[in-house]
């Protein structure tokens, strides 16, 4: 693969063009209600990792102001990339999602968080008052389509070997719209744990790390343990190389 700077340049150009083209699709109410977009920064650590892993959430929860503010910036894409980088620089790992990101990095990326890509399926969150889950998947068809367009470009550019969707089953409709989606396996646990493919990437979808439903399903953390162990078994050349 090319180095991170070259790929980031291509990604930023895509972001700028796609967001400029999308602006007429957003009403004034949308511009005030939706957050600024979640844009990712590529690292050389990720590109050089023996197993390229993308860890995907639902959407952010109040991400660098609102969409109208984003469009008013002189260098909006660069500002959003800096916001992404700040998450890693500040070591913000306490909340359930980032804590699980750190655990997966420890188990599967040799304790190197920057060798994994953190992504979100829906690129803007939707402010509906005080809520732990913004549920932007329900905002509009335009936002879903734009988010899938972003995700398709990102995955084709970055070529992950593994994608872990920590999004819960309510976001499955968006996942099924992604290019290269191929569901040939039965769910491991209906609604709770699902294994499939997107292009050449081995994919898993399970509950958000913060989800703690009672009864009915095993604890959320057990599903992540299953995913981690399954990945180690599927890629023995990475985790148990012949010496």
C-alpha atoms as a printed R data frame, in Angstrom:
    type eleno elety resid chain resno       x       y      z
1   ATOM     1    CA   UNK     A     1   0.000   0.000  0.000
2   ATOM     2    CA   UNK     A     2   1.043   3.637 -0.397
3   ATOM     3    CA   UNK     A     3   2.151   5.656  2.575
4   ATOM     4    CA   UNK     A     4  -0.294   7.371  4.878
5   ATOM     5    CA   UNK     A     5   0.320  10.891  3.557
6   ATOM     6    CA   UNK     A     6  -0.521   9.889 -0.016
7   ATOM     7    CA   UNK     A     7  -3.682   8.049  0.977
8   ATOM     8    CA   UNK     A     8  -4.755  10.838  3.319
9   ATOM     9    CA   UNK     A     9  -4.488  13.316  0.473
10  ATOM    10    CA   UNK     A    10  -6.804  11.178 -1.644
11  ATOM    11    CA   UNK     A    11  -9.200  10.689  1.243
12  ATOM    12    CA   UNK     A    12  -9.318  14.401  2.099
13  ATOM    13    CA   UNK     A    13 -10.029  15.304 -1.527
14  ATOM    14    CA   UNK     A    14 -12.908  12.825 -1.543
15  ATOM    15    CA   UNK     A    15 -14.258  14.198  1.738
16  ATOM    16    CA   UNK     A    16 -14.140  17.790  0.501
17  ATOM    17    CA   UNK     A    17 -15.890  17.031 -2.781
18  ATOM    18    CA   UNK     A    18 -18.546  14.738 -1.306
19  ATOM    19    CA   UNK     A    19 -19.429  17.152  1.507
20  ATOM    20    CA   UNK     A    20 -19.610  20.090 -0.867
21  ATOM    21    CA   UNK     A    21 -21.943  18.156 -3.179
22  ATOM    22    CA   UNK     A    22 -24.065  17.041 -0.220
23  ATOM    23    CA   UNK     A    23 -24.700  20.489  1.233
24  ATOM    24    CA   UNK     A    24 -27.815  21.241 -0.904
25  ATOM    25    CA   UNK     A    25 -29.372  18.029  0.465
26  ATOM    26    CA   UNK     A    26 -29.428  19.450  4.003
27  ATOM    27    CA   UNK     A    27 -32.135  21.856  5.153
28  ATOM    28    CA   UNK     A    28 -31.416  24.713  7.534
29  ATOM    29    CA   UNK     A    29 -32.876  22.556 10.306
30  ATOM    30    CA   UNK     A    30 -30.491  19.735  9.342
31  ATOM    31    CA   UNK     A    31 -27.510  22.070  9.453
32  ATOM    32    CA   UNK     A    32 -28.438  23.039 13.005
33  ATOM    33    CA   UNK     A    33 -29.361  19.536 14.225
34  ATOM    34    CA   UNK     A    34 -26.595  17.390 12.710
35  ATOM    35    CA   UNK     A    35 -23.050  17.353 14.017
36  ATOM    36    CA   UNK     A    36 -19.930  18.098 12.042
37  ATOM    37    CA   UNK     A    37 -18.845  14.997 10.089
38  ATOM    38    CA   UNK     A    38 -16.612  12.279 11.481
39  ATOM    39    CA   UNK     A    39 -13.541  12.075  9.230
40  ATOM    40    CA   UNK     A    40 -10.680   9.667  9.799
41  ATOM    41    CA   UNK     A    41  -6.913  10.066  9.807
42  ATOM    42    CA   UNK     A    42  -4.745   7.311  8.344
43  ATOM    43    CA   UNK     A    43  -1.572   6.214 10.091
44  ATOM    44    CA   UNK     A    44   1.468   4.423  8.737
45  ATOM    45    CA   UNK     A    45   1.103   2.073 11.733
46  ATOM    46    CA   UNK     A    46  -2.230   0.911 10.323
47  ATOM    47    CA   UNK     A    47  -0.878   0.483  6.805
48  ATOM    48    CA   UNK     A    48   2.085  -1.553  8.065
49  ATOM    49    CA   UNK     A    49   0.107  -3.708 10.508
50  ATOM    50    CA   UNK     A    50   0.219  -7.473  9.853
51  ATOM    51    CA   UNK     A    51  -3.575  -7.448 10.197
52  ATOM    52    CA   UNK     A    52  -5.420  -4.261  9.258
53  ATOM    53    CA   UNK     A    53  -8.406  -3.880 11.591
54  ATOM    54    CA   UNK     A    54 -11.222  -1.336 11.379
55  ATOM    55    CA   UNK     A    55 -13.341  -0.879 14.506
56  ATOM    56    CA   UNK     A    56 -16.691   0.747 13.726
57  ATOM    57    CA   UNK     A    57 -19.233   2.469 15.944
58  ATOM    58    CA   UNK     A    58 -22.734   3.745 15.222
59  ATOM    59    CA   UNK     A    59 -22.113   7.481 15.192
60  ATOM    60    CA   UNK     A    60 -20.477  10.044 17.423
61  ATOM    61    CA   UNK     A    61 -22.123  11.801 20.348
62  ATOM    62    CA   UNK     A    62 -21.656  15.550 19.826
63  ATOM    63    CA   UNK     A    63 -18.685  15.775 17.468
64  ATOM    64    CA   UNK     A    64 -16.938  19.154 17.127
65  ATOM    65    CA   UNK     A    65 -20.027  21.347 16.906
66  ATOM    66    CA   UNK     A    66 -22.810  21.442 14.366
67  ATOM    67    CA   UNK     A    67 -22.846  20.967 10.597
68  ATOM    68    CA   UNK     A    68 -23.508  24.623  9.813
69  ATOM    69    CA   UNK     A    69 -20.350  25.563 11.731
70  ATOM    70    CA   UNK     A    70 -18.375  22.974  9.770
71  ATOM    71    CA   UNK     A    71 -19.432  24.442  6.439
72  ATOM    72    CA   UNK     A    72 -18.428  27.937  7.579
73  ATOM    73    CA   UNK     A    73 -14.823  26.922  8.298
74  ATOM    74    CA   UNK     A    74 -12.015  27.891  5.931
75  ATOM    75    CA   UNK     A    75 -10.389  24.448  6.168
76  ATOM    76    CA   UNK     A    76 -13.181  22.184  7.423
77  ATOM    77    CA   UNK     A    77 -11.703  18.801  6.463
78  ATOM    78    CA   UNK     A    78  -8.376  19.559  8.159
79  ATOM    79    CA   UNK     A    79 -10.194  20.668 11.339
80  ATOM    80    CA   UNK     A    80 -12.122  17.386 11.482
81  ATOM    81    CA   UNK     A    81  -8.965  15.346 10.908
82  ATOM    82    CA   UNK     A    82  -7.356  17.191 13.826
83  ATOM    83    CA   UNK     A    83 -10.378  16.346 15.991
84  ATOM    84    CA   UNK     A    84  -9.956  12.657 15.157
85  ATOM    85    CA   UNK     A    85  -6.262  12.792 16.012
86  ATOM    86    CA   UNK     A    86  -7.025  14.505 19.311
87  ATOM    87    CA   UNK     A    87  -8.907  11.421 20.498
88  ATOM    88    CA   UNK     A    88  -5.697   9.399 20.314
89  ATOM    89    CA   UNK     A    89  -3.426  12.141 21.615
90  ATOM    90    CA   UNK     A    90  -5.589  12.727 24.700
91  ATOM    91    CA   UNK     A    91  -5.820   8.995 25.470
92  ATOM    92    CA   UNK     A    92  -9.584   9.157 25.982
93  ATOM    93    CA   UNK     A    93 -10.228   5.488 26.653
94  ATOM    94    CA   UNK     A    94 -12.582   5.501 29.659
95  ATOM    95    CA   UNK     A    95 -16.007   5.291 27.995
96  ATOM    96    CA   UNK     A    96 -17.236   1.827 26.930
97  ATOM    97    CA   UNK     A    97 -16.671   2.220 23.187
98  ATOM    98    CA   UNK     A    98 -13.103   3.503 23.381
99  ATOM    99    CA   UNK     A    99 -12.314   1.128 26.244
100 ATOM   100    CA   UNK     A   100 -13.295  -1.763 23.959
101 ATOM   101    CA   UNK     A   101 -11.274  -0.233 21.122
102 ATOM   102    CA   UNK     A   102  -8.264  -0.263 23.483
103 ATOM   103    CA   UNK     A   103  -8.961  -3.876 24.491
104 ATOM   104    CA   UNK     A   104  -9.142  -5.017 20.876
105 ATOM   105    CA   UNK     A   105  -5.920  -3.121 20.149
106 ATOM   106    CA   UNK     A   106  -4.238  -4.875 23.068
107 ATOM   107    CA   UNK     A   107  -5.455  -8.314 22.001
108 ATOM   108    CA   UNK     A   108  -5.225  -8.050 18.216
109 ATOM   109    CA   UNK     A   109  -2.959  -5.088 17.390
110 ATOM   110    CA   UNK     A   110  -0.144  -5.793 19.845
111 ATOM   111    CA   UNK     A   111  -1.273  -2.931 22.096
112 ATOM   112    CA   UNK     A   112  -0.819  -0.344 19.352
113 ATOM   113    CA   UNK     A   113  -4.114   1.617 19.009
114 ATOM   114    CA   UNK     A   114  -2.815   3.656 16.071
115 ATOM   115    CA   UNK     A   115  -2.371   0.478 14.056
116 ATOM   116    CA   UNK     A   116  -6.166   0.154 13.990
117 ATOM   117    CA   UNK     A   117  -8.667   2.446 12.267
118 ATOM   118    CA   UNK     A   118 -11.511   3.826 14.352
119 ATOM   119    CA   UNK     A   119 -14.520   4.546 12.154
120 ATOM   120    CA   UNK     A   120 -18.248   5.241 12.448
121 ATOM   121    CA   UNK     A   121 -20.983   3.883 10.223
122 ATOM   122    CA   UNK     A   122 -23.078   7.069 10.294
123 ATOM   123    CA   UNK     A   123 -20.894  10.120  9.770
124 ATOM   124    CA   UNK     A   124 -22.896  12.730 11.669
125 ATOM   125    CA   UNK     A   125 -24.839  12.473 14.893
126 ATOM   126    CA   UNK     A   126 -28.315  13.914 15.360
127 ATOM   127    CA   UNK     A   127 -29.012  15.988 18.427
128 ATOM   128    CA   UNK     A   128 -32.366  15.008 19.940
129 ATOM   129    CA   UNK     A   129 -31.814  16.320 23.436
130 ATOM   130    CA   UNK     A   130 -30.073  14.454 26.236
131 ATOM   131    CA   UNK     A   131 -29.508  10.906 25.086
132 ATOM   132    CA   UNK     A   132 -26.694   8.383 25.194
133 ATOM   133    CA   UNK     A   133 -27.621   7.217 21.704
134 ATOM   134    CA   UNK     A   134 -28.295   9.810 19.033
135 ATOM   135    CA   UNK     A   135 -29.716   7.253 16.540
136 ATOM   136    CA   UNK     A   136 -28.773   9.231 13.451
137 ATOM   137    CA   UNK     A   137 -29.628   6.166 11.371
138 ATOM   138    CA   UNK     A   138 -33.229   7.403 11.577
139 ATOM   139    CA   UNK     A   139 -32.523  10.982 10.568
140 ATOM   140    CA   UNK     A   140 -32.890  10.773  6.786
141 ATOM   141    CA   UNK     A   141 -32.263   8.700  3.694
142 ATOM   142    CA   UNK     A   142 -29.802  11.360  2.530
143 ATOM   143    CA   UNK     A   143 -27.624  10.946  5.623
144 ATOM   144    CA   UNK     A   144 -27.662   7.144  5.368
145 ATOM   145    CA   UNK     A   145 -26.688   7.256  1.704
146 ATOM   146    CA   UNK     A   146 -23.935   9.818  2.276
147 ATOM   147    CA   UNK     A   147 -22.569   7.767  5.181
148 ATOM   148    CA   UNK     A   148 -22.527   4.572  3.114
149 ATOM   149    CA   UNK     A   149 -20.807   6.444  0.278
150 ATOM   150    CA   UNK     A   150 -18.101   7.576  2.718
151 ATOM   151    CA   UNK     A   151 -17.717   4.115  4.226
152 ATOM   152    CA   UNK     A   152 -17.438   2.422  0.822
153 ATOM   153    CA   UNK     A   153 -14.670   4.798 -0.261
154 ATOM   154    CA   UNK     A   154 -12.808   4.449  3.052
155 ATOM   155    CA   UNK     A   155 -12.835   0.649  3.039
156 ATOM   156    CA   UNK     A   156 -11.772   0.383 -0.603
157 ATOM   157    CA   UNK     A   157  -8.933   2.820  0.004
158 ATOM   158    CA   UNK     A   158  -7.748   1.296  3.297
159 ATOM   159    CA   UNK     A   159  -8.368  -2.395  2.499
160 ATOM   160    CA   UNK     A   160  -8.970  -3.697  6.026
161 ATOM   161    CA   UNK     A   161  -8.567  -7.418  6.590
162 ATOM   162    CA   UNK     A   162 -11.090  -7.325  9.458
163 ATOM   163    CA   UNK     A   163 -14.010  -5.006 10.251
164 ATOM   164    CA   UNK     A   164 -15.720  -5.115 13.651
165 ATOM   165    CA   UNK     A   165 -19.054  -3.295 13.718
166 ATOM   166    CA   UNK     A   166 -19.829  -2.339 17.323
167 ATOM   167    CA   UNK     A   167 -23.165  -0.920 16.285
168 ATOM   168    CA   UNK     A   168 -25.977  -3.228 17.354
169 ATOM   169    CA   UNK     A   169 -28.569  -4.833 15.091
170 ATOM   170    CA   UNK     A   170 -30.587  -1.642 14.488
171 ATOM   171    CA   UNK     A   171 -27.840  -0.507 12.092
172 ATOM   172    CA   UNK     A   172 -27.854  -3.696 10.023
173 ATOM   173    CA   UNK     A   173 -29.865  -2.032  7.260
174 ATOM   174    CA   UNK     A   174 -27.017   0.397  6.595
175 ATOM   175    CA   UNK     A   175 -24.428  -2.390  6.664
176 ATOM   176    CA   UNK     A   176 -26.398  -4.353  4.070
177 ATOM   177    CA   UNK     A   177 -26.235  -1.342  1.714
178 ATOM   178    CA   UNK     A   178 -22.425  -1.323  1.702
179 ATOM   179    CA   UNK     A   179 -20.585  -2.335 -1.463
180 ATOM   180    CA   UNK     A   180 -19.345  -5.900 -1.352
181 ATOM   181    CA   UNK     A   181 -21.695  -6.987  1.435
182 ATOM   182    CA   UNK     A   182 -22.027 -10.781  1.418
183 ATOM   183    CA   UNK     A   183 -23.980 -12.577  4.118
184 ATOM   184    CA   UNK     A   184 -23.567 -16.300  3.608
185 ATOM   185    CA   UNK     A   185 -23.453 -17.439  7.255
186 ATOM   186    CA   UNK     A   186 -26.212 -17.878  9.783
187 ATOM   187    CA   UNK     A   187 -26.075 -15.470 12.746
188 ATOM   188    CA   UNK     A   188 -23.966 -16.837 15.585
189 ATOM   189    CA   UNK     A   189 -26.528 -15.326 17.967
190 ATOM   190    CA   UNK     A   190 -29.601 -13.750 16.397
191 ATOM   191    CA   UNK     A   191 -29.440  -9.940 16.674
192 ATOM   192    CA   UNK     A   192 -26.453 -10.088 19.024
193 ATOM   193    CA   UNK     A   193 -23.547 -11.573 17.024
194 ATOM   194    CA   UNK     A   194 -23.240 -11.877 13.269
195 ATOM   195    CA   UNK     A   195 -20.324 -12.898 10.990
196 ATOM   196    CA   UNK     A   196 -20.215 -12.000  7.290
197 ATOM   197    CA   UNK     A   197 -17.993 -10.472  4.613
198 ATOM   198    CA   UNK     A   198 -17.604  -7.127  2.863
199 ATOM   199    CA   UNK     A   199 -15.402  -7.643 -0.166
200 ATOM   200    CA   UNK     A   200 -12.318  -9.468  1.099
201 ATOM   201    CA   UNK     A   201 -12.746  -8.315  4.695
202 ATOM   202    CA   UNK     A   202 -13.861 -10.689  7.438
203 ATOM   203    CA   UNK     A   203 -16.603  -8.826  9.294
204 ATOM   204    CA   UNK     A   204 -18.387  -9.102 12.613
205 ATOM   205    CA   UNK     A   205 -21.325  -7.168 13.998
206 ATOM   206    CA   UNK     A   206 -22.243  -7.211 17.640
207 ATOM   207    CA   UNK     A   207 -23.734  -4.924 20.250
208 ATOM   208    CA   UNK     A   208 -22.279  -1.578 21.218
209 ATOM   209    CA   UNK     A   209 -19.799  -2.132 24.085
210 ATOM   210    CA   UNK     A   210 -22.000  -0.035 26.359
211 ATOM   211    CA   UNK     A   211 -25.102  -2.171 25.782
212 ATOM   212    CA   UNK     A   212 -26.142  -4.185 28.843
213 ATOM   213    CA   UNK     A   213 -29.513  -5.847 28.132
214 ATOM   214    CA   UNK     A   214 -30.856  -8.154 30.811
215 ATOM   215    CA   UNK     A   215 -31.615 -11.846 30.283
216 ATOM   216    CA   UNK     A   216 -32.134 -13.183 26.769
217 ATOM   217    CA   UNK     A   217 -28.507 -12.785 25.594
218 ATOM   218    CA   UNK     A   218 -25.110 -13.456 27.050
219 ATOM   219    CA   UNK     A   219 -23.251 -10.417 28.423
220 ATOM   220    CA   UNK     A   220 -21.945  -8.062 25.764
221 ATOM   221    CA   UNK     A   221 -18.303  -8.556 26.733
222 ATOM   222    CA   UNK     A   222 -18.575 -12.273 25.963
223 ATOM   223    CA   UNK     A   223 -19.386 -11.502 22.341
224 ATOM   224    CA   UNK     A   224 -16.247  -9.417 22.014
225 ATOM   225    CA   UNK     A   225 -14.219 -12.250 23.532
226 ATOM   226    CA   UNK     A   226 -15.724 -14.570 20.906
227 ATOM   227    CA   UNK     A   227 -14.775 -12.149 18.097
228 ATOM   228    CA   UNK     A   228 -11.216 -11.724 19.374
229 ATOM   229    CA   UNK     A   229 -10.687 -15.477 19.644
230 ATOM   230    CA   UNK     A   230 -12.277 -16.137 16.251
231 ATOM   231    CA   UNK     A   231  -9.961 -13.618 14.577
232 ATOM   232    CA   UNK     A   232  -6.910 -15.210 16.225
233 ATOM   233    CA   UNK     A   233  -7.996 -18.603 14.910
234 ATOM   234    CA   UNK     A   234  -8.658 -17.298 11.392
235 ATOM   235    CA   UNK     A   235  -5.287 -15.540 11.135
236 ATOM   236    CA   UNK     A   236  -2.817 -17.947 12.794
237 ATOM   237    CA   UNK     A   237   0.054 -16.570 10.702
238 ATOM   238    CA   UNK     A   238  -0.327 -13.312 12.634
239 ATOM   239    CA   UNK     A   239  -1.035 -14.583 16.137
240 ATOM   240    CA   UNK     A   240   0.627 -18.003 16.189
241 ATOM   241    CA   UNK     A   241   3.321 -17.904 13.517
242 ATOM   242    CA   UNK     A   242   5.396 -20.980 12.824
243 ATOM   243    CA   UNK     A   243   8.851 -20.528 14.277
